[in-house]
């Protein structure tokens, strides 16, 4: 490293969300100005099970690697003060500033969530006369969530409104689905009526507010006429809703900038810097500054009209524009623009044919849009001019031509924003298409050397020209040497001796990078899959913001590909051993069997369902597959069967499991039909590469709550024991086996059904129906016997049902794997008093 200055470290849970990205960009921009190198560690949220492997990257943020540390909010999402203190002690040797995390006795930069949110809630109550306000909470033991909830409570008290427990929705996770589920809970479960029992929704963040708005609109409930909605964060999507979202804006980039300056300051540090969060008033709360009723204007004399047209109160209007409009720039150049436009407006009033006002306004608004996301000040500016016209009685009972011009300027702002946003979306869409193409290539390879070649050939199209790929020999043990497998600097691939270019630790590798200078900015992302860490990618951030969409996604796909390589290599080893000795084969089969069992769900615990599953393989390695995956607000249940059994069947099953988990990590809100169509072409290609004619039946079901299921795929009929009728319902499914056609989207259909309390869904493979009676007569167990046995014991627990069905085939020869999965809806939830 040619700079003696150690980098400043950043701990960030992700680089992909707008919230985290803006803070990181603020830090990076300021660091570049101050000539400080940056090293960002992206390692997921601590305390979330799925992120444990990624969390290990934080262990590399030691005093040997970085000089100081900034910790972003998402790293610690839901922790008590004690747990946060334990985390802080881990980094006590490094000067640290926490951003948006309330760490006791530590330097931190915080947002005043309380005041800005309380002001916005007060606006909804006082201006729009909303009295029955719902609150959707975020994570428990989370600073942002708790302070925003306290603002809600205190404002209700100050406004003399009653706190109604029915209007509190707990256990949110700041996700879109939480907002949707909140509305369903209010209306479907609690029986509350919009506009009567509740007239406003206050969400702890914008994403949940948007989810609530979508759910309201899908039910033909008008926003804001029936129910006003407000959020927090000023998330970009909220600005482009049909009723743009009223919210509280956090100065995220400025937050990152101030945190960095606070960290590197040589002066004694204050323990806490508190930044203001400002309410942003839009339409979703009930405001529409362009459609307010106009005041009645009295007729005035011609002399008074001429006096008004003289614009003699210009100084008063100018002062009003400076003070009353929230110009976010507040620069001398901005004030100069206002003065210039007032000159043009004065000429426009004298001569409505004068075009200078429109010409200069369009020029200024273009300049503004290039540098600002919020154009509300310009709408306010036009409204004030229009109000001026009315108050000065220039209309005289008829619409002034100048008013038409001001309305045209309003529309001009909207058109420019839409065009600008469309251009940005087109650029992003093209980038994401390239990213998807690269990811597809990564997913289908089963060879590590080929994988490295794909990375080297494709990163440049993603505007990533400097990066280094390091692998670990054992994905389950991270305390070992790093093996450099690919190094590219400014688009030029460096010489790497595979297997020999090793480093004792991360700091040893980082210090070897000779090109690093005082303005270098690197991002370290772990390459993981499930609970395994395969290595790391260190990117140099060139300032291209689109790169943030690719950094983690590429690493995730490399992790999935390495898992596939690992499994494929294992299968090749097993095939080699088959040609030598049966004893060695049995050892490898045992290893593969352990891998297969390890990939099946170990805990079948659900508060709404009684779950039981059991699989018995015909050989040591089976081709049956079942899974239970709780993901965000959905529960996923999977049943599948690869044709035949043995090594190849087990390998295909593991490929499918890997792909499903990866896709759900990437897109937790995906529908079963989309998931089937996404994984099928990858499985089809890999089956062809194996050279084994196989196919697979697969049924994927998602549960969205309250017993509601959506399913897709091609498998055996679903059997549902209905407690109300004591009978078994048969639900057929239509689709195509996986592994035969590259595209089955036109054949895949969705199924929807609901389990009532006491109902039980049975998923099974054909190993049970095709089991052959070992004595005379030689007949199969068959579906009719399965249905009868299920109906007899359908009222029992899930475990009793599964055990009974296996007992029924004790006297049958089973030449195929047998899998049973019982999903029985409880009569009541396991956790009393909680809100579903």
C-alpha angles and dihedrals in degrees: 000000000000093000123075089209114100114222123258110243127228123197110204128168091215143355096207105073120084091231096057094035093058092052091048092047090051090053094045094048092050093044090054090054092047095044096240120144115230132209115188121197113204107197113148128245119316113237096031110113096216090056099053095103092048091048089069091076088072089067087069091061092089131144088259091061104035137026100212137005141228117193119201126215100253093060089076109031107159116012138132121243089257093054091047090051090052089052091049092052089058088067098034092122091063125071100247137187118192119213116213093342118114100222112173115244093000135116110259144162111222137182117234092238091166105060099039092048094044089052091052093048089048088053091054092049101041103034100034098030094231109163106170107062123181117210122207109199128209128215118337115246090022119134096220094045095045096047092048091049090050090052088054093049094047094047091052088053093047090049093048092242124147120246106235113197090205088067095056116094112193136188096046119160100201088258131134092243091056089063092048092047091048091060091046090050093050096047107026102033105027095033095228120160120226116240089014109052094021130015103176139035120211111193124193090230139014096251092061090043090054091049089052092049092050091050093048093049092047086059092049091251109145123232118239100356095065101018127012116215130201133174143175133249104042091247109196097239090058091065092061100048117119085255102032110232121257106220148144117268120221116205091232100165090043088048090058092045094051092045091055093048090047090051097050097039113118091207120095107280124235111229095238138021113197118203125199121247113205128212113242110206116210135147104288093078092052101270122125110165092191096056103045113132112264120238120249109258120215119224113256134191124271090247091055090048092053090048091053091048087057087071091221093159093060094123090055092052092044091054090048092052092050096047105032102044119073099230103185094202099046090184130149087247090058092052089049090055091051092051092048091051091048088055089051091046091054089054090045092056090053093044118019088192092066107111100192094096094054093041095050094040091055090049094051095045091053090052090047095050091052090059105028137048097204119069094173092110090062092051088051090049092055091045091054091051090048091049088050090055091052097045092049089052095236091144095062094192097316136076111271118227086232090063089056089054092050090050089050089053090053089054091045090059091052093048093050093048091049092048092046092047091047091053091050091048091049091052091047092046092053090048093050090049090055090046091051091050091052092046091052091054091049093050098055100052122098096182122084095210090050088049092056090049091052091052092050093047098048112034094083093064087059091056091251109130104155121051143124128216118208125185132196120221093225117035091202097056117054100175096088143087121305117237114209109215102166133019124178123177119187090341094308117116112229124220110266123179101215111234095008105064095088136156129202094226141345095271089054090056097042093051089054093064101103096187095063114115139173092281097046115129119193133179120204115206124180120233104224144156123192104317096339127100111207098176144288141279119212113199128191106224109224095190093262102136093204089069089075089070091057108038099079097027092057091048091050092051092047088052091052091047091050090051088052090048090048092051093043091049088050091052091050090051090052091050091050092050090051088067093054117037138353091217093059089045091057090053093052092045088055090052091048091047090053090050090050093049091046089057093055118089112275098193122049099183123141131161094218100037139049103222132194130166134174134178128191115187124214089219131019089272118045135193097218119107134190130167144176116203121179105201123174107302096345134075117213124206120187134186124178144158128204114210110259123356139248132075100332093045090050092047092051090048090053092048090054092048091050093049094047093051091046094049092048090050089053098041112018092170095055119128121241092245092053091047092052091050092047099053099036098078092049093049091045092054094046092049089054090049090053089057092223119123101232140145134185136216111216134178120188120192128185124197116206098183140281092056094298115144134186117193140179138174142069117285141113118312117282114246119209124187107211110208093199093062100022087229137116120248118207118213115190121206131211126210143090134284115258120247099037107078125033092221122036098156092112090054099045117096132186124235126200128194141148132228114215123207109295094015117128129206117207121203116187144160128236091256088089099044092045095047107126123225106243096214130054126322095046100215133147122252088238135187095280092060090046092053092047093049091046092049091050093055101026091111091059128087119284091253093050091049094052093045091049093051092050090050089053090063097043090111094046128094110239112205093168137049114278120211128175126182119183119194110186121180113227122232089233137014120269094230110061117217096016123126113243 
